[in-house]
Amino acid sequence: MKEKFIVFEGIDGSGKSTQFKLFCNKLKEKGYNVWETFEPTRGPIGNLIRERFHSLSDGLIYTLLFYADRIEHNFNIQEKLKQGFTVVSDRYYHSTLAYQAAQGLDMEFLVEFHRLLQSSGKIQKPDLVFFIDVPAEEAMKRINARPKEKVKIFERLEFLKKLRKNYLKLQELLDENIFVIDGTGTIEEVHKRVCSAVHL
């Protein structure tokens, strides 16, 4: 496997974070130096996003905050890549594009805004993206099985359907190496599909 910067994406309830962790552990077993990261970050802007998550009503404000956090995040990503680490992120700009479009912002506007920032060198393009794909109905079953305190604002069936559609649309809109991984079945079955996609 030659990829150096890898991203895991998926709708809520897809099992994305579980697969992210299993994949990182697999890379470490294979001898890779791995830097695990996520968005929003735990930096000042990322923490602000978490603090204000339920109080901001304008999707554009969220978009700008996420990209501000992402630009700061990219200083660390690029430094780790220079140091020879394989960087693996649990969510990246694909989440911003998919979620904000599902909340009503224009997808083409979001993608164009993203491309302007990426072309300026502020946003690192990943070598590989795994989209852990499950039907919205399956995701809701998993979400409803969680302790109630873990249920989040975006975890509603119709929203998840829009979100999944947006993620799949990104395959057409972005010139990227995106692998859509069937996220149904056992955790181990999905993990094997992820590893098989990159011959790991």
DOGU-152887 format. One record per residue (C-alpha): residue number from 1; residue in one letter; x negated, y, z. Coordinates in steps of 0.5 Angstrom, whole numbers, plus 500, padded with zeros to 3 digits. Last residue first. Layout:
// DOGU-152887
(rec NUM A (X Y Z))
...
This chain:
// DOGU-152887
(rec 200 L (507 490 506))
(rec 199 H (509 490 499))
(rec 198 V (512 497 498))
(rec 197 A (519 495 497))
(rec 196 S (518 488 501))
(rec 195 C (516 492 507))
(rec 194 V (523 496 507))
(rec 193 R (527 489 505))
(rec 192 K (524 486 511))
(rec 191 H (526 491 516))
(rec 190 V (533 490 514))
(rec 189 E (533 483 515))
(rec 188 E (530 484 522))
(rec 187 I (535 489 524))
(rec 186 T (540 484 522))
(rec 185 G (545 486 516))
(rec 184 T (547 492 512))
(rec 183 G (541 497 511))
(rec 182 D (540 496 504))
(rec 181 I (534 500 502))
(rec 180 V (534 506 497))
(rec 179 F (527 507 495))
(rec 178 I (526 514 493))
(rec 177 N (519 516 490))
(rec 176 E (521 523 488))
(rec 175 D (523 528 482))
(rec 174 L (529 531 486))
(rec 173 L (536 532 483))
(rec 172 E (538 525 481))
(rec 171 Q (535 521 487))
(rec 170 L (538 527 491))
(rec 169 K (545 525 489))
(rec 168 L (544 518 494))
(rec 167 Y (543 523 500))
(rec 166 N (549 527 498))
(rec 165 K (554 521 497))
(rec 164 R (552 519 504))
(rec 163 L (553 525 507))
(rec 162 K (560 526 504))
(rec 161 K (562 519 507))
(rec 160 L (559 521 513))
(rec 159 F (563 527 514))
(rec 158 E (569 523 512))
(rec 157 L (568 518 518))
(rec 156 R (566 523 523))
(rec 155 E (559 522 527))
(rec 154 F (557 530 525))
(rec 153 I (558 532 532))
(rec 152 K (554 527 536))
(rec 151 V (556 520 540))
(rec 150 K (551 519 545))
(rec 149 E (555 520 551))
(rec 148 K (560 515 549))
(rec 147 P (555 509 550))
(rec 146 R (554 506 543))
(rec 145 A (559 501 539))
(rec 144 N (563 507 536))
(rec 143 I (556 509 532))
(rec 142 R (555 502 530))
(rec 141 K (562 501 527))
(rec 140 M (562 508 524))
(rec 139 A (556 506 520))
(rec 138 E (559 501 517))
(rec 137 E (565 505 515))
(rec 136 A (560 510 512))
(rec 135 P (557 505 508))
(rec 134 V (550 503 509))
(rec 133 D (543 506 506))
(rec 132 I (537 506 509))
(rec 131 F (533 512 505))
(rec 130 F (526 510 505))
(rec 129 V (522 516 502))
(rec 128 L (515 515 499))
(rec 127 D (509 520 497))
(rec 126 P (512 526 501))
(rec 125 K (512 533 498))
(rec 124 Q (508 537 503))
(rec 123 I (512 544 504))
(rec 122 K (509 551 504))
(rec 121 G (505 550 498))
(rec 120 S (508 555 494))
(rec 119 S (512 550 490))
(rec 118 Q (515 547 496))
(rec 117 L (518 553 498))
(rec 116 L (521 555 491))
(rec 115 R (523 548 490))
(rec 114 H (527 548 497))
(rec 113 F (531 554 495))
(rec 112 E (533 551 488))
(rec 111 V (535 545 492))
(rec 110 L (539 549 497))
(rec 109 F (542 553 491))
(rec 108 E (544 546 487))
(rec 107 M (547 543 493))
(rec 106 D (552 549 495))
(rec 105 L (553 550 502))
(rec 104 G (559 546 505))
(rec 103 Q (558 542 511))
(rec 102 A (556 536 507))
(rec 101 A (551 541 503))
(rec 100 Q (548 542 510))
(rec 99 Y (547 535 511))
(rec 98 A (544 533 505))
(rec 97 L (539 538 504))
(rec 96 T (537 539 511))
(rec 95 S (536 531 511))
(rec 94 H (532 531 505))
(rec 93 Y (528 536 508))
(rec 92 Y (525 531 513))
(rec 91 R (527 525 517))
(rec 90 D (523 520 522))
(rec 89 S (517 522 519))
(rec 88 V (511 517 517))
(rec 87 V (504 520 516))
(rec 86 T (498 515 514))
(rec 85 F (492 518 517))
(rec 84 G (486 520 514))
(rec 83 Q (484 526 517))
(rec 82 K (486 531 511))
(rec 81 L (493 527 512))
(rec 80 K (493 529 519))
(rec 79 E (492 536 517))
(rec 78 Q (497 537 512))
(rec 77 I (502 534 517))
(rec 76 N (500 539 522))
(rec 75 F (501 545 518))
(rec 74 N (507 542 515))
(rec 73 H (511 542 522))
(rec 72 E (510 550 522))
(rec 71 I (513 550 515))
(rec 70 R (519 545 517))
(rec 69 D (521 549 523))
(rec 68 A (522 555 519))
(rec 67 Y (525 550 514))
(rec 66 F (530 548 519))
(rec 65 L (531 555 522))
(rec 64 L (533 557 515))
(rec 63 T (538 552 513))
(rec 62 Y (541 552 520))
(rec 61 I (542 560 519))
(rec 60 L (545 558 512))
(rec 59 G (550 553 515))
(rec 58 D (553 559 519))
(rec 57 S (557 557 526))
(rec 56 L (551 556 531))
(rec 55 S (553 554 538))
(rec 54 H (553 547 538))
(rec 53 F (546 546 535))
(rec 52 R (543 552 539))
(rec 51 E (539 549 544))
(rec 50 R (537 543 539))
(rec 49 I (535 548 534))
(rec 48 L (531 553 539))
(rec 47 N (527 546 541))
(rec 46 G (525 545 533))
(rec 45 I (523 553 533))
(rec 44 P (519 552 539))
(rec 43 G (516 546 537))
(rec 42 R (519 539 539))
(rec 41 T (520 538 532))
(rec 40 P (527 537 528))
(rec 39 E (524 533 525))
(rec 38 F (520 527 526))
(rec 37 T (513 525 527))
(rec 36 E (509 518 528))
(rec 35 W (501 519 526))
(rec 34 V (499 512 523))
(rec 33 N (492 510 523))
(rec 32 Y (493 503 519))
(rec 31 G (490 497 521))
(rec 30 K (495 492 519))
(rec 29 E (498 492 526))
(rec 28 K (499 499 526))
(rec 27 L (503 499 519))
(rec 26 K (507 494 522))
(rec 25 N (509 498 528))
(rec 24 C (510 504 524))
(rec 23 F (515 500 520))
(rec 22 L (519 498 526))
(rec 21 K (519 505 529))
(rec 20 F (522 508 522))
(rec 19 Q (527 502 522))
(rec 18 T (530 503 529))
(rec 17 S (530 511 527))
(rec 16 K (534 509 520))
(rec 15 G (539 504 523))
(rec 14 S (544 507 519))
(rec 13 G (549 510 525))
(rec 12 D (548 517 523))
(rec 11 I (546 518 515))
(rec 10 G (539 516 513))
(rec 9 E (532 518 512))
(rec 8 F (525 515 513))
(rec 7 V (519 519 510))
(rec 6 I (512 517 508))
(rec 5 F (506 521 507))
(rec 4 K (500 516 505))
(rec 3 E (502 512 500))
(rec 2 K (497 507 498))
(rec 1 M (500 500 500))
